[in-house]
Amino acid sequence: MTKGSIDDCNTRHAQGGIAAAIGIKDSPELHYKDTISAGAGLCDEEAVRILTDEAPDRIADLVKFGVPFDTFNGEIALTREAAHSMPRILHAGGDATGAQIETTLSGQIRYAQIPVLEHCLATRIILEKGAVSGVETFDTLTGGVQSFECRNLILATGGAGQLFKFTTNPEVATGDGVALAFRAGAEIMDMEFFQFHPTALHLPGVEPFLISEAVRGEGGILRNIKGEAFMKGYTPQAELAPRDIVARAIVSEMGKTGADHVFIDVTHQPAKFTAARFPQIYQYCLKHGLDMAKDMIPVAPAAHYMIGGIRVNTWGETSLKGLYTAGEAACTGVHGANRLASNSLLEVLVFGKRIVERSVEKGQPEKSGPDKNVRSSVKREPAQAGAPLPGRSALQQLLWENAGIVRSGAGLTRASAILAGWQECLAEPQDRPSWELLNLVITGRLMTESALMRLESRGAHYRTDHPQRSDDWLKHIILTKE
Ligand SMILES: Cc1cc2nc3c(=O)[nH]c(=O)nc-3n(C[C@H](O)[C@H](O)[C@H](O)COP(=O)(O)OP(=O)(O)OC[C@H]3O[C@@H](n4cnc5c(N)ncnc54)[C@H](O)[C@@H]3O)c2cc1C
């Protein structure tokens, strides 16, 4: 089931690539070390071991399914991205890796005639005796409400970039899975860690479009509006430092120069190389009047990846019997406090496969077949109009200002109190926008409450009132409804 069309998802937008230790000089051990080091002390070591060990096999699966990874001299081409010690990023269609993977896999789904319900929004997890027994859905085309029985429910609802005013995520990324699972009683972990991508295209009236990490990996230089390269002044890793460090350096540089952007400069690269290596980004910039071969590209940070999520073990099992979660909605612990670039597509594959294995092992539902699964189909009566409601943009502005790249106790307290008030006055949702707003409010509360609790700065979570990392906080924050 998916709430929009099958290809309306974050996956389709992934650009740079997918990490796996398949290079001759590389090894799962090195990939493990890089992932642990990026995670700032909070990675789950067992989960990272599984991620990095199983990566080459999952890449082989993708090749078998037909994903056309880019090659060089007959071998799969590998590039390097920030905080990876080796070139180990596979890409497809240049910078269209996600689109190539998504198109190939949805093609396989069609070929295998797996039934797909599009425009079908999951709104509630149904429980019986503490275990999952089904899911309630809302048909966004007809307004009908349906219930489906199941023994195993796998949430793969993606991220929540729509919490913020500036985001690289599409409209569908509204934290639905986290809110659904939380309302059903599942454990939610690490929500204070939200990754901001340092470089999204920043042009008035244009959606923030991701300028991939790989652009810096291939020699792109960050310059302030005076044209000065500034990254070396912040860290010896310069442009290849982890995302949180680069994002905060950009914010600081924007503050110093009074500008709302900096530039990424690849004008020193041959035009042919840039156009071939980054065809999607190159064309997008060109469409907006910027030629990467000649012009510096204005960029600013934008919300990018939800590191926390529904807490799962290494088999994707949540704290609720029968509920599994994969991908960005899940918190496997592989990213710790900061995701290493290109590990997220990999996480979906590795743990998605493990969920399939585990749920098959635990048995198929007794009843099967799409018709038998439908329990009811009724239209819900409209609820009484409640108090004037906050809109999505007010929520995005609130969280951008108070729970964004640089946070403080005062701002988080304010945001948290406002969200709690909004949740109180939200009426029973009637359509997709109102369901998504409820999910954003719940997910936003989980994020701000966790960020308020963590009295330190670590990885993607930075507080001006607690700027240091503290060993007292080498632990996770887990929230439940209780
Ligand atoms: C611009 C961009 C570039 C990126 N680049 C990279 C990269 O180079 N490498 C990398 O590893 N990662 C990258 N990422 C991150 C990566 O793409 C995502 O983390 C990953 O694709 C998430 O996959 P997913 O299956 O969990 O979620 P998604 O691909 O987002 O799929 C979630 C699906 O669930 C559906 N859904 C949501 N809520 C409901 C509901 N209530 N009912 C029914 N359906 C629902 C959505 O409509 C969507 O179809 C990038 C992300 C973005 C936005």
The ligand as an SDF file (V2000), in Angstrom:
LIG
                    3D

 53 58  0  0  0  0  0  0  0  0999 V2000
   17.0320   14.3750   -2.3540 C   0  0  0  0  0  0  0  0  0  0  0  0
   17.4880   13.1370   -1.6150 C   0  0  0  0  0  0  0  0  0  0  0  0
   18.6960   12.5490   -1.9430 C   0  0  0  0  0  0  0  0  0  0  0  0
   19.1340   11.4030   -1.2670 C   0  0  0  0  0  0  0  0  0  0  0  0
   20.2930   10.8070   -1.6560 N   0  0  0  0  0  0  0  0  0  0  0  0
   20.6580    9.6360   -1.0650 C   0  0  0  0  0  0  0  0  0  0  0  0
   21.7970    8.9260   -1.5340 C   0  0  0  0  0  0  0  0  0  0  0  0
   22.4590    9.3320   -2.4770 O   0  0  0  0  0  0  0  0  0  0  0  0
   22.1280    7.7640   -0.9040 N   0  0  0  0  0  0  0  0  0  0  0  0
   21.4140    7.2660    0.1520 C   0  0  0  0  0  0  0  0  0  0  0  0
   21.7600    6.2060    0.6890 O   0  0  0  0  0  0  0  0  0  0  0  0
   20.3030    7.9230    0.5840 N   0  0  0  0  0  0  0  0  0  0  0  0
   19.9090    9.0730    0.0070 C   0  0  0  0  0  0  0  0  0  0  0  0
   18.7900    9.7270    0.4460 N   0  0  0  0  0  0  0  0  0  0  0  0
   17.9960    9.1180    1.5120 C   0  0  0  0  0  0  0  0  0  0  0  0
   17.2170    7.9300    0.9610 C   0  0  0  0  0  0  0  0  0  0  0  0
   16.7190    8.2570   -0.3060 O   0  0  0  0  0  0  0  0  0  0  0  0
   16.0680    7.5490    1.8570 C   0  0  0  0  0  0  0  0  0  0  0  0
   16.4770    7.4520    3.1870 O   0  0  0  0  0  0  0  0  0  0  0  0
   15.4830    6.2120    1.4320 C   0  0  0  0  0  0  0  0  0  0  0  0
   15.1980    6.2410    0.0630 O   0  0  0  0  0  0  0  0  0  0  0  0
   14.2320    5.9200    2.2350 C   0  0  0  0  0  0  0  0  0  0  0  0
   13.5810    4.8180    1.6710 O   0  0  0  0  0  0  0  0  0  0  0  0
   12.2520    4.2860    2.3460 P   0  0  0  0  0  0  0  0  0  0  0  0
   11.8400    3.0990    1.5660 O   0  0  0  0  0  0  0  0  0  0  0  0
   12.4350    4.1510    3.8000 O   0  0  0  0  0  0  0  0  0  0  0  0
   11.2000    5.4820    2.1520 O   0  0  0  0  0  0  0  0  0  0  0  0
   10.6000    6.1320    0.8270 P   0  0  0  0  0  0  0  0  0  0  0  0
   11.3990    5.8070   -0.3640 O   0  0  0  0  0  0  0  0  0  0  0  0
   10.3560    7.5700    1.1110 O   0  0  0  0  0  0  0  0  0  0  0  0
    9.2070    5.4010    0.6720 O   0  0  0  0  0  0  0  0  0  0  0  0
    8.1880    5.6030    1.6250 C   0  0  0  0  0  0  0  0  0  0  0  0
    6.8650    5.3260    0.9650 C   0  0  0  0  0  0  0  0  0  0  0  0
    5.8540    5.1980    1.9760 O   0  0  0  0  0  0  0  0  0  0  0  0
    4.7070    5.8960    1.5380 C   0  0  0  0  0  0  0  0  0  0  0  0
    3.9460    6.2970    2.7340 N   0  0  0  0  0  0  0  0  0  0  0  0
    4.3170    7.1720    3.6990 C   0  0  0  0  0  0  0  0  0  0  0  0
    3.3570    7.2680    4.6360 N   0  0  0  0  0  0  0  0  0  0  0  0
    2.3560    6.4330    4.2570 C   0  0  0  0  0  0  0  0  0  0  0  0
    1.0940    6.0910    4.8030 C   0  0  0  0  0  0  0  0  0  0  0  0
    0.6190    6.6330    5.9430 N   0  0  0  0  0  0  0  0  0  0  0  0
    0.3110    5.2000    4.1460 N   0  0  0  0  0  0  0  0  0  0  0  0
    0.7490    4.6420    2.9800 C   0  0  0  0  0  0  0  0  0  0  0  0
    1.9390    4.9360    2.4080 N   0  0  0  0  0  0  0  0  0  0  0  0
    2.7250    5.8100    3.0510 C   0  0  0  0  0  0  0  0  0  0  0  0
    5.2440    7.0770    0.7740 C   0  0  0  0  0  0  0  0  0  0  0  0
    4.2540    7.5940   -0.0740 O   0  0  0  0  0  0  0  0  0  0  0  0
    6.4150    6.4430    0.0320 C   0  0  0  0  0  0  0  0  0  0  0  0
    5.9940    5.8880   -1.1740 O   0  0  0  0  0  0  0  0  0  0  0  0
   18.3420   10.8670   -0.2230 C   0  0  0  0  0  0  0  0  0  0  0  0
   17.1310   11.4610    0.1060 C   0  0  0  0  0  0  0  0  0  0  0  0
   16.6890   12.5910   -0.5870 C   0  0  0  0  0  0  0  0  0  0  0  0
   15.3760   13.2020   -0.2200 C   0  0  0  0  0  0  0  0  0  0  0  0
  1  2  1  0
  2  3  1  0
  2 52  2  0
  3  4  2  0
  4  5  1  0
  4 50  1  0
  5  6  2  0
  6  7  1  0
  6 13  1  0
  7  8  2  0
  7  9  1  0
  9 10  1  0
 10 11  2  0
 10 12  1  0
 12 13  2  0
 13 14  1  0
 14 15  1  0
 14 50  1  0
 15 16  1  0
 16 17  1  0
 16 18  1  0
 18 19  1  0
 18 20  1  0
 20 21  1  0
 20 22  1  0
 22 23  1  0
 23 24  1  0
 24 25  2  0
 24 26  1  0
 24 27  1  0
 27 28  1  0
 28 29  2  0
 28 30  1  0
 28 31  1  0
 31 32  1  0
 32 33  1  0
 33 34  1  0
 33 48  1  0
 34 35  1  0
 35 36  1  0
 35 46  1  0
 36 37  1  0
 36 45  1  0
 37 38  2  0
 38 39  1  0
 39 40  1  0
 39 45  2  0
 40 41  1  0
 40 42  2  0
 42 43  1  0
 43 44  2  0
 44 45  1  0
 46 47  1  0
 46 48  1  0
 48 49  1  0
 50 51  2  0
 51 52  1  0
 52 53  1  0
M  END
$$$$
